[in-house]
């Protein structure tokens, strides 16, 4: 077990990385979190459109782990228990378990980003910091940072999508066998993309009565979220259209994909959907996991010089989604705190 005063650097400020960092900080470890994005949370993302929150990644959270649910209840925001309460369509949700008996669903009026912000409270988080390479520096691990000096620590956690972790580990010079094996496992992992389109309409638009629609018979849209149903004082009717993984993959680099998604939304919802006052498009390149490559627990490797490297994320825990990411991060933190390096 590393000394209590040593620093751990976590690469990735999604739910997994933040959950890991918070557990380590609670145990008295010094932790620094690095992320290339402008905000924390990964797909737990909320954007403001004319001042109104809109969730354009994860539409709601769900789970059944009592500790996870307790953590959700501790978020200092206005909870919307059971959202989506009104569900239409017979299409397959991206997370079918969310609607299983015993599963709890919820969202927040302030947006789903309230959860990662809650996890990040009090942590040292450096945003807009892109890690480009990783190497050994004696008993430490050195991270090369774009437009900045290297960052070194005795222990580093990589909490990003499997493809991104695979790429980062590939920069390691004279790769040791353990790291090569770990990278081989990551090479088997595949993330599914998701194209998402925010469409904001005037308040006079005929907002649907349902909260979420899972259209059957659409090869384009998997989810239509009536996001403004979460906002009691909504000034806009905000819809979020999310595409199927296969359609997203085939249109990822097509500049016309927002128009195609809006046309499909119009077919499903009616002519009013064709006339948004504003739209914002986002490509989620690593949105969901291919469950066939799911791993049971996070990785923890000891490098030849003595530094330790951990890898976690929603792929490294049973299940999927935000709950799995949270569980994976906490599991890795416990291993870092309790396992003695060989």
Long-range contacts (C-beta under 8 A, 24 or more apart in sequence): 1-337, 1-338, 1-339, 1-340, 2-29, 2-154, 2-155, 2-308, 2-336, 2-341, 4-28, 4-29, 5-30, 6-30, 6-153, 6-154, 6-155, 7-31, 7-32, 7-153, 7-154, 7-155, 8-32, 8-153, 8-154, 8-155, 8-156, 8-157, 8-336, 9-33, 9-34, 9-141, 9-143, 9-151, 9-153, 9-155, 9-156, 9-157, 10-34, 10-156, 10-157, 10-159, 11-35, 11-131, 11-143, 11-156, 11-157, 11-158, 11-159, 11-160, 11-168, 12-42, 12-157, 12-158, 12-159, 12-160, 12-313, 13-37, 13-40, 13-41, 13-42, 13-116, 13-120, 13-125, 13-127, 14-40, 14-41, 14-42, 14-43, 14-44, 14-116, 14-159, 14-160, 14-313, 14-325, 15-41, 15-42, 15-44, 15-115, 15-116, 15-119, 15-314, 15-322, 15-325, 15-326, 15-329, 16-159, 16-312, 16-313, 16-314, 16-316, 16-325, 16-326, 16-328, 16-329, 17-157, 17-159, 17-160, 17-312, 17-329, 18-116, 18-119, 18-120, 18-123, 18-329, 19-119, 19-325, 19-326, 19-327, 19-328, 19-329, 19-330, 19-333, 20-157, 20-159, 20-310, 20-312, 20-329, 20-330, 20-332, 20-333, 21-119, 21-123, 21-157, 21-329, 21-333, 22-119, 22-120, 22-123, 22-333, 23-329, 23-330, 23-333, 23-334, 23-337, 24-333, 24-336, 24-337, 25-122, 25-123, 27-333, 27-337, 29-337, 30-124, 31-123, 31-124, 32-124, 32-125, 32-126, 32-151, 32-153, 33-120, 33-123, 33-124, 33-125, 33-126, 34-126, 34-129, 34-131, 34-143, 34-145, 34-151, 35-125, 35-126, 35-127, 35-129, 36-127, 36-128, 36-129, 36-130, 36-131, 37-127, 37-128, 38-127, 38-128, 39-113, 39-127, 40-113, 40-116, 40-117, 40-119, 40-120, 40-125, 40-127, 41-112, 41-113, 41-115, 41-116, 41-117, 42-116, 43-284, 43-287, 44-112, 44-113, 44-115, 44-116, 44-322, 45-112, 45-113, 45-282, 46-110, 46-111, 46-112, 46-113, 46-114, 47-198, 47-280, 49-198, 49-200, 49-236, 49-238, 49-278, 49-280, 50-200, 50-235, 50-236, 50-278, 51-235, 52-200, 52-228, 52-231, 52-234, 52-235, 52-236, 52-238, 53-109, 53-110, 53-111, 53-230, 53-231, 54-111, 54-198, 54-200, 54-227, 54-238, 54-240, 55-107, 55-111, 55-112, 55-113, 55-225, 55-227, 55-230, 55-240, 56-196, 56-198, 56-240, 56-280, 56-282, 57-112, 57-196, 57-282, 57-284, 57-287, 58-112, 58-321, 58-322, 59-84, 59-107, 59-112, 59-212, 59-223, 59-225, 59-227, 59-240, 59-242, 60-84, 60-98, 60-105, 60-106, 60-107, 60-112, 61-105, 61-106, 61-107, 61-112, 61-115, 61-322, 61-323, 62-95, 62-97, 62-98, 62-103, 62-104, 62-105, 62-106, 62-321, 62-322, 62-323, 63-103, 63-104, 63-321, 63-322, 63-323, 64-102, 64-103, 64-104, 64-323, 65-323, 65-327, 68-323, 68-326, 68-327, 69-104, 71-118, 71-119, 71-326, 72-106, 72-115, 74-118, 75-108, 75-114, 75-115, 75-118, 76-114, 76-118, 77-108, 77-109, 77-110, 77-114, 77-118, 78-108, 78-109, 78-110, 79-106, 79-107, 79-108, 80-106, 80-107, 80-108, 80-109, 80-230, 81-105, 81-106, 82-106, 83-107, 83-211, 83-229, 83-230, 84-210, 84-211, 84-212, 84-225, 84-229, 85-211, 86-209, 86-210, 86-211, 86-212, 86-229, 87-210, 87-211, 87-212, 87-213, 87-214, 88-208, 88-210, 88-212, 88-213, 88-214, 89-213, 89-214, 89-215, 89-216, 90-214, 90-216, 91-214, 91-215, 91-216, 91-217, 91-218, 91-222, 92-214, 92-222, 93-214, 93-222, 93-223, 94-194, 94-222, 94-223, 94-242, 94-245, 94-288, 95-320, 95-321, 97-319, 97-320, 97-321, 98-321, 107-230, 108-230, 109-230, 109-231, 109-232, 115-322, 131-168, 132-171, 133-168, 133-171, 133-172, 134-158, 134-168, 134-169, 134-171, 134-172, 134-309, 135-171, 135-172, 135-173, 136-172, 136-303, 136-304, 136-305, 136-307, 137-305, 137-307, 138-305, 139-305, 139-306, 139-307, 140-305, 140-307, 141-303, 141-307, 141-308, 141-309, 144-171, 153-307, 154-306, 154-307, 154-308, 155-307, 155-308, 155-309, 155-310, 155-336, 156-307, 156-308, 156-309, 156-310, 157-309, 157-310, 157-311, 157-312, 157-332, 157-336, 158-309, 158-310, 158-311, 158-312, 159-311, 159-312, 159-313, 159-329, 160-313, 161-191, 161-285, 161-286, 161-313, 162-186, 162-189, 162-190, 162-191, 162-286, 162-289, 162-293, 162-313, 162-315, 163-189, 163-190, 163-191, 163-286, 164-286, 165-311, 165-313, 176-303, 176-304, 178-301, 178-302, 178-303, 179-301, 179-303, 179-309, 182-299, 182-301, 182-311, 185-295, 185-299, 186-311, 188-293, 189-289, 189-290, 189-293, 189-315, 190-289, 190-290, 190-293, 191-285, 191-286, 191-287, 191-288, 191-289, 191-290, 192-245, 192-248, 192-249, 192-287, 192-288, 192-289, 192-290, 193-245, 193-248, 193-249, 193-252, 193-283, 193-284, 193-285, 193-286, 193-287, 194-222, 194-242, 194-243, 194-245, 194-248, 194-284, 194-287, 194-288, 195-242, 195-243, 195-247, 195-248, 195-251, 195-252, 195-257, 195-261, 195-281, 195-282, 195-283, 195-284, 196-240, 196-241, 196-242, 196-243, 196-281, 196-282, 196-283, 196-284, 197-240, 197-241, 197-242, 197-258, 197-261, 197-262, 197-265, 197-279, 197-280, 197-281, 197-282, 198-227, 198-238, 198-239, 198-240, 198-279, 198-280, 198-281, 198-282, 199-238, 199-239, 199-240, 199-241, 199-262, 199-265, 199-273, 199-276, 199-278, 199-279, 200-236, 200-237, 200-238, 200-239, 200-276, 200-277, 200-278, 200-279, 201-236, 201-237, 201-238, 201-239, 201-272, 201-273, 201-275, 201-276, 201-277, 202-236, 202-237, 202-277, 203-234, 203-235, 203-236, 203-237, 205-237, 205-272, 206-270, 206-272, 207-237, 208-269, 213-268, 215-268, 218-244, 218-264, 218-268, 219-244, 219-246, 219-247, 220-244, 220-247, 220-260, 220-261, 220-264, 221-261, 221-264, 221-265, 221-268, 224-265, 224-268, 224-269, 236-277, 239-265, 239-269, 239-273, 239-276, 241-265, 245-287, 245-288, 248-284, 248-287, 252-283, 252-285, 257-281, 288-320, 289-314, 289-315, 289-320, 291-320, 294-318, 294-320, 297-328, 297-331, 298-328, 298-329, 298-331, 298-332, 298-335, 300-332, 300-335, 300-336, 300-339, 302-341, 302-342, 306-341, 308-336, 308-341, 310-335, 310-336
